[in-house]
Amino acid sequence: MRHHHPLLIATVWSLVVFFVCFGSLYIRSRSGGYPKINEIQIQKGQEVQANGIDFTVKDIQTDKTATTVATNVLMHINRSHHSFLGIQDQNYKLGNNMFLNIPYGQSKTAETITDVNGKHLKFKDIQKKNLDVIVHFYADRGTYEQRNQVPEFSFMIPGNKNITKYSMKIS
């Protein structure tokens, strides 16, 4: 039977822990670290001025079928400049930062964004100023019904070193 020297085992484990910690700190410093997320609760009709975009949630409607819950958020959007709206750089997609949050269930990004007449909007359309849009979300009804808290609509907007999450309860 072979015996390992306890000092050798302790040294090897210490080196492993050191390199894992040092490596994760190095990677985090090179990637800019994790952005800080500030959450702000908003109300229906409240005008919000954010980084590169001003918006107002005018109305939220929820329709239930046997298997699906459709949530439609009517918003007024005014883009002040072409800012990045994605969590990652070079992402201008508005819908990637809009979420239907079902507590202890799902967090769904926007399925589609349309104008008030139902026309699907393209990237260039959303760059226009003073635009009314409807953001469409679809969720499984079973998951939606099992929640313990009120679902909410969230719109996350990146800033220089942080992200602001504007949230609104869906009653």
ChimeraX commands (.cxc) that place a marker at each C-alpha (Angstrom):
marker #1 position 0.00,0.00,0.00 radius 0.5
marker #1 position 1.31,3.37,-1.00 radius 0.5
marker #1 position 1.40,6.30,1.47 radius 0.5
marker #1 position 1.26,9.91,0.32 radius 0.5
marker #1 position 3.07,12.57,2.19 radius 0.5
marker #1 position 0.51,14.95,3.83 radius 0.5
marker #1 position 2.64,18.00,3.10 radius 0.5
marker #1 position 2.70,17.15,-0.62 radius 0.5
marker #1 position -1.09,16.73,-0.74 radius 0.5
marker #1 position -1.63,20.04,1.10 radius 0.5
marker #1 position 0.75,21.83,-1.28 radius 0.5
marker #1 position -0.97,20.47,-4.38 radius 0.5
marker #1 position -4.42,21.46,-3.08 radius 0.5
marker #1 position -3.17,24.92,-2.13 radius 0.5
marker #1 position -1.78,25.43,-5.63 radius 0.5
marker #1 position -5.05,24.27,-7.22 radius 0.5
marker #1 position -7.10,26.67,-5.07 radius 0.5
marker #1 position -4.65,29.51,-5.78 radius 0.5
marker #1 position -4.76,29.04,-9.56 radius 0.5
marker #1 position -8.56,28.70,-9.64 radius 0.5
marker #1 position -9.02,31.90,-7.61 radius 0.5
marker #1 position -6.33,33.82,-9.50 radius 0.5
marker #1 position -7.69,32.63,-12.84 radius 0.5
marker #1 position -11.28,33.66,-12.06 radius 0.5
marker #1 position -10.13,37.08,-10.81 radius 0.5
marker #1 position -8.02,37.56,-13.94 radius 0.5
marker #1 position -10.90,36.60,-16.26 radius 0.5
marker #1 position -13.29,38.85,-14.36 radius 0.5
marker #1 position -10.90,41.80,-14.56 radius 0.5
marker #1 position -10.41,41.30,-18.30 radius 0.5
marker #1 position -14.15,41.08,-19.00 radius 0.5
marker #1 position -14.99,44.18,-16.97 radius 0.5
marker #1 position -16.61,42.20,-14.16 radius 0.5
marker #1 position -20.29,41.78,-13.63 radius 0.5
marker #1 position -22.45,44.86,-14.17 radius 0.5
marker #1 position -24.41,46.17,-11.23 radius 0.5
marker #1 position -28.18,45.94,-11.72 radius 0.5
marker #1 position -30.34,48.69,-10.21 radius 0.5
marker #1 position -34.07,47.93,-10.12 radius 0.5
marker #1 position -36.68,50.69,-10.31 radius 0.5
marker #1 position -40.40,49.96,-9.93 radius 0.5
marker #1 position -42.53,51.92,-12.39 radius 0.5
marker #1 position -46.28,52.50,-12.74 radius 0.5
marker #1 position -48.59,52.48,-15.72 radius 0.5
marker #1 position -48.47,55.86,-17.48 radius 0.5
marker #1 position -45.18,56.90,-15.85 radius 0.5
marker #1 position -42.73,58.56,-18.26 radius 0.5
marker #1 position -39.26,57.04,-17.93 radius 0.5
marker #1 position -36.14,58.73,-19.26 radius 0.5
marker #1 position -33.34,56.21,-19.64 radius 0.5
marker #1 position -30.01,55.87,-21.46 radius 0.5
marker #1 position -30.81,56.49,-25.13 radius 0.5
marker #1 position -34.52,55.77,-24.82 radius 0.5
marker #1 position -37.57,57.31,-23.18 radius 0.5
marker #1 position -40.65,55.14,-22.71 radius 0.5
marker #1 position -44.05,54.91,-21.11 radius 0.5
marker #1 position -45.98,51.71,-20.39 radius 0.5
marker #1 position -49.51,52.68,-21.39 radius 0.5
marker #1 position -51.31,49.39,-20.76 radius 0.5
marker #1 position -50.78,45.68,-20.11 radius 0.5
marker #1 position -53.35,43.09,-21.17 radius 0.5
marker #1 position -53.30,39.40,-20.37 radius 0.5
marker #1 position -55.39,36.85,-22.30 radius 0.5
marker #1 position -55.61,33.21,-21.26 radius 0.5
marker #1 position -56.37,30.17,-23.41 radius 0.5
marker #1 position -56.45,26.54,-22.30 radius 0.5
marker #1 position -52.66,26.16,-22.65 radius 0.5
marker #1 position -51.17,29.63,-23.10 radius 0.5
marker #1 position -51.12,33.04,-21.45 radius 0.5
marker #1 position -50.54,35.94,-23.86 radius 0.5
marker #1 position -49.36,39.18,-22.31 radius 0.5
marker #1 position -49.31,42.31,-24.46 radius 0.5
marker #1 position -47.55,45.47,-23.28 radius 0.5
marker #1 position -48.57,48.70,-25.03 radius 0.5
marker #1 position -45.70,51.18,-24.87 radius 0.5
marker #1 position -44.76,54.56,-26.23 radius 0.5
marker #1 position -41.06,54.64,-27.17 radius 0.5
marker #1 position -38.86,57.58,-28.10 radius 0.5
marker #1 position -35.27,56.67,-29.05 radius 0.5
marker #1 position -32.95,59.63,-28.50 radius 0.5
marker #1 position -29.95,57.93,-30.10 radius 0.5
marker #1 position -28.82,54.52,-31.34 radius 0.5
marker #1 position -27.61,53.13,-28.05 radius 0.5
marker #1 position -26.81,49.50,-27.41 radius 0.5
marker #1 position -29.78,47.93,-25.69 radius 0.5
marker #1 position -28.54,44.39,-25.35 radius 0.5
marker #1 position -26.66,43.08,-22.37 radius 0.5
marker #1 position -23.78,42.44,-24.79 radius 0.5
marker #1 position -22.04,45.15,-26.82 radius 0.5
marker #1 position -23.22,45.70,-30.38 radius 0.5
marker #1 position -26.75,44.44,-29.57 radius 0.5
marker #1 position -29.37,46.96,-30.61 radius 0.5
marker #1 position -32.35,44.59,-30.30 radius 0.5
marker #1 position -35.02,46.13,-28.15 radius 0.5
marker #1 position -36.92,42.91,-27.42 radius 0.5
marker #1 position -33.89,41.10,-25.99 radius 0.5
marker #1 position -34.08,43.31,-22.92 radius 0.5
marker #1 position -37.82,43.04,-22.28 radius 0.5
marker #1 position -38.98,40.22,-20.04 radius 0.5
marker #1 position -42.14,38.68,-18.68 radius 0.5
marker #1 position -41.04,37.45,-15.25 radius 0.5
marker #1 position -43.18,34.75,-13.68 radius 0.5
marker #1 position -41.83,34.29,-10.14 radius 0.5
marker #1 position -40.49,30.79,-9.49 radius 0.5
marker #1 position -41.49,29.80,-13.01 radius 0.5
marker #1 position -40.20,31.44,-16.18 radius 0.5
marker #1 position -38.51,34.54,-17.44 radius 0.5
marker #1 position -39.49,35.02,-21.08 radius 0.5
marker #1 position -38.05,37.54,-23.54 radius 0.5
marker #1 position -40.37,39.33,-25.95 radius 0.5
marker #1 position -41.65,37.07,-28.73 radius 0.5
marker #1 position -42.45,39.89,-31.13 radius 0.5
marker #1 position -42.84,43.65,-31.25 radius 0.5
marker #1 position -45.57,45.11,-33.46 radius 0.5
marker #1 position -47.08,48.50,-34.11 radius 0.5
marker #1 position -50.62,49.15,-32.86 radius 0.5
marker #1 position -52.01,47.81,-36.17 radius 0.5
marker #1 position -50.28,44.45,-35.73 radius 0.5
marker #1 position -47.45,45.00,-38.26 radius 0.5
marker #1 position -44.23,43.28,-37.16 radius 0.5
marker #1 position -41.57,45.89,-36.63 radius 0.5
marker #1 position -38.05,45.56,-37.94 radius 0.5
marker #1 position -34.93,47.00,-36.38 radius 0.5
marker #1 position -35.05,50.14,-38.53 radius 0.5
marker #1 position -38.68,50.80,-37.51 radius 0.5
marker #1 position -37.84,50.75,-33.82 radius 0.5
marker #1 position -35.15,53.40,-34.33 radius 0.5
marker #1 position -37.83,55.97,-35.12 radius 0.5
marker #1 position -38.87,58.56,-32.57 radius 0.5
marker #1 position -42.30,58.68,-30.96 radius 0.5
marker #1 position -43.46,55.17,-31.75 radius 0.5
marker #1 position -46.30,53.24,-30.13 radius 0.5
marker #1 position -45.53,49.53,-29.96 radius 0.5
marker #1 position -47.03,46.35,-28.55 radius 0.5
marker #1 position -44.61,43.89,-27.01 radius 0.5
marker #1 position -45.94,40.31,-27.12 radius 0.5
marker #1 position -45.09,37.58,-24.61 radius 0.5
marker #1 position -46.40,34.01,-24.48 radius 0.5
marker #1 position -46.09,31.67,-21.50 radius 0.5
marker #1 position -47.29,28.24,-20.52 radius 0.5
marker #1 position -50.56,28.56,-18.62 radius 0.5
marker #1 position -49.65,25.84,-16.12 radius 0.5
marker #1 position -46.47,27.65,-15.12 radius 0.5
marker #1 position -48.31,30.98,-15.03 radius 0.5
marker #1 position -51.05,29.63,-12.75 radius 0.5
marker #1 position -48.59,27.99,-10.31 radius 0.5
marker #1 position -46.80,31.20,-9.42 radius 0.5
marker #1 position -46.82,32.42,-5.83 radius 0.5
marker #1 position -46.33,36.11,-6.61 radius 0.5
marker #1 position -47.56,38.68,-9.12 radius 0.5
marker #1 position -45.77,38.46,-12.50 radius 0.5
marker #1 position -44.02,41.54,-13.80 radius 0.5
marker #1 position -42.84,43.18,-16.98 radius 0.5
marker #1 position -39.18,44.21,-16.95 radius 0.5
marker #1 position -37.18,46.37,-19.33 radius 0.5
marker #1 position -33.41,46.28,-18.76 radius 0.5
marker #1 position -31.40,49.20,-20.14 radius 0.5
marker #1 position -27.60,49.20,-19.99 radius 0.5
marker #1 position -25.71,52.26,-18.87 radius 0.5
marker #1 position -21.97,52.89,-18.77 radius 0.5
marker #1 position -21.08,50.51,-15.92 radius 0.5
marker #1 position -24.47,49.28,-14.79 radius 0.5
marker #1 position -27.87,48.05,-15.95 radius 0.5
marker #1 position -31.15,49.62,-14.86 radius 0.5
marker #1 position -34.05,47.21,-14.64 radius 0.5
marker #1 position -37.40,48.99,-14.89 radius 0.5
marker #1 position -40.11,46.69,-13.53 radius 0.5
marker #1 position -43.88,46.88,-13.41 radius 0.5
marker #1 position -46.24,44.48,-11.65 radius 0.5
marker #1 position -48.89,42.90,-13.85 radius 0.5
marker #1 position -52.15,42.81,-11.92 radius 0.5
marker link #1:1,2 radius 0.2
marker link #1:2,3 radius 0.2
marker link #1:3,4 radius 0.2
marker link #1:4,5 radius 0.2
marker link #1:5,6 radius 0.2
marker link #1:6,7 radius 0.2
marker link #1:7,8 radius 0.2
marker link #1:8,9 radius 0.2
marker link #1:9,10 radius 0.2
marker link #1:10,11 radius 0.2
marker link #1:11,12 radius 0.2
marker link #1:12,13 radius 0.2
marker link #1:13,14 radius 0.2
marker link #1:14,15 radius 0.2
marker link #1:15,16 radius 0.2
marker link #1:16,17 radius 0.2
marker link #1:17,18 radius 0.2
marker link #1:18,19 radius 0.2
marker link #1:19,20 radius 0.2
marker link #1:20,21 radius 0.2
marker link #1:21,22 radius 0.2
marker link #1:22,23 radius 0.2
marker link #1:23,24 radius 0.2
marker link #1:24,25 radius 0.2
marker link #1:25,26 radius 0.2
marker link #1:26,27 radius 0.2
marker link #1:27,28 radius 0.2
marker link #1:28,29 radius 0.2
marker link #1:29,30 radius 0.2
marker link #1:30,31 radius 0.2
marker link #1:31,32 radius 0.2
marker link #1:32,33 radius 0.2
marker link #1:33,34 radius 0.2
marker link #1:34,35 radius 0.2
marker link #1:35,36 radius 0.2
marker link #1:36,37 radius 0.2
marker link #1:37,38 radius 0.2
marker link #1:38,39 radius 0.2
marker link #1:39,40 radius 0.2
marker link #1:40,41 radius 0.2
marker link #1:41,42 radius 0.2
marker link #1:42,43 radius 0.2
marker link #1:43,44 radius 0.2
marker link #1:44,45 radius 0.2
marker link #1:45,46 radius 0.2
marker link #1:46,47 radius 0.2
marker link #1:47,48 radius 0.2
marker link #1:48,49 radius 0.2
marker link #1:49,50 radius 0.2
marker link #1:50,51 radius 0.2
marker link #1:51,52 radius 0.2
marker link #1:52,53 radius 0.2
marker link #1:53,54 radius 0.2
marker link #1:54,55 radius 0.2
marker link #1:55,56 radius 0.2
marker link #1:56,57 radius 0.2
marker link #1:57,58 radius 0.2
marker link #1:58,59 radius 0.2
marker link #1:59,60 radius 0.2
marker link #1:60,61 radius 0.2
marker link #1:61,62 radius 0.2
marker link #1:62,63 radius 0.2
marker link #1:63,64 radius 0.2
marker link #1:64,65 radius 0.2
marker link #1:65,66 radius 0.2
marker link #1:66,67 radius 0.2
marker link #1:67,68 radius 0.2
marker link #1:68,69 radius 0.2
marker link #1:69,70 radius 0.2
marker link #1:70,71 radius 0.2
marker link #1:71,72 radius 0.2
marker link #1:72,73 radius 0.2
marker link #1:73,74 radius 0.2
marker link #1:74,75 radius 0.2
marker link #1:75,76 radius 0.2
marker link #1:76,77 radius 0.2
marker link #1:77,78 radius 0.2
marker link #1:78,79 radius 0.2
marker link #1:79,80 radius 0.2
marker link #1:80,81 radius 0.2
marker link #1:81,82 radius 0.2
marker link #1:82,83 radius 0.2
marker link #1:83,84 radius 0.2
marker link #1:84,85 radius 0.2
marker link #1:85,86 radius 0.2
marker link #1:86,87 radius 0.2
marker link #1:87,88 radius 0.2
marker link #1:88,89 radius 0.2
marker link #1:89,90 radius 0.2
marker link #1:90,91 radius 0.2
marker link #1:91,92 radius 0.2
marker link #1:92,93 radius 0.2
marker link #1:93,94 radius 0.2
marker link #1:94,95 radius 0.2
marker link #1:95,96 radius 0.2
marker link #1:96,97 radius 0.2
marker link #1:97,98 radius 0.2
marker link #1:98,99 radius 0.2
marker link #1:99,100 radius 0.2
marker link #1:100,101 radius 0.2
marker link #1:101,102 radius 0.2
marker link #1:102,103 radius 0.2
marker link #1:103,104 radius 0.2
marker link #1:104,105 radius 0.2
marker link #1:105,106 radius 0.2
marker link #1:106,107 radius 0.2
marker link #1:107,108 radius 0.2
marker link #1:108,109 radius 0.2
marker link #1:109,110 radius 0.2
marker link #1:110,111 radius 0.2
marker link #1:111,112 radius 0.2
marker link #1:112,113 radius 0.2
marker link #1:113,114 radius 0.2
marker link #1:114,115 radius 0.2
marker link #1:115,116 radius 0.2
marker link #1:116,117 radius 0.2
marker link #1:117,118 radius 0.2
marker link #1:118,119 radius 0.2
marker link #1:119,120 radius 0.2
marker link #1:120,121 radius 0.2
marker link #1:121,122 radius 0.2
marker link #1:122,123 radius 0.2
marker link #1:123,124 radius 0.2
marker link #1:124,125 radius 0.2
marker link #1:125,126 radius 0.2
marker link #1:126,127 radius 0.2
marker link #1:127,128 radius 0.2
marker link #1:128,129 radius 0.2
marker link #1:129,130 radius 0.2
marker link #1:130,131 radius 0.2
marker link #1:131,132 radius 0.2
marker link #1:132,133 radius 0.2
marker link #1:133,134 radius 0.2
marker link #1:134,135 radius 0.2
marker link #1:135,136 radius 0.2
marker link #1:136,137 radius 0.2
marker link #1:137,138 radius 0.2
marker link #1:138,139 radius 0.2
marker link #1:139,140 radius 0.2
marker link #1:140,141 radius 0.2
marker link #1:141,142 radius 0.2
marker link #1:142,143 radius 0.2
marker link #1:143,144 radius 0.2
marker link #1:144,145 radius 0.2
marker link #1:145,146 radius 0.2
marker link #1:146,147 radius 0.2
marker link #1:147,148 radius 0.2
marker link #1:148,149 radius 0.2
marker link #1:149,150 radius 0.2
marker link #1:150,151 radius 0.2
marker link #1:151,152 radius 0.2
marker link #1:152,153 radius 0.2
marker link #1:153,154 radius 0.2
marker link #1:154,155 radius 0.2
marker link #1:155,156 radius 0.2
marker link #1:156,157 radius 0.2
marker link #1:157,158 radius 0.2
marker link #1:158,159 radius 0.2
marker link #1:159,160 radius 0.2
marker link #1:160,161 radius 0.2
marker link #1:161,162 radius 0.2
marker link #1:162,163 radius 0.2
marker link #1:163,164 radius 0.2
marker link #1:164,165 radius 0.2
marker link #1:165,166 radius 0.2
marker link #1:166,167 radius 0.2
marker link #1:167,168 radius 0.2
marker link #1:168,169 radius 0.2
marker link #1:169,170 radius 0.2
marker link #1:170,171 radius 0.2
view
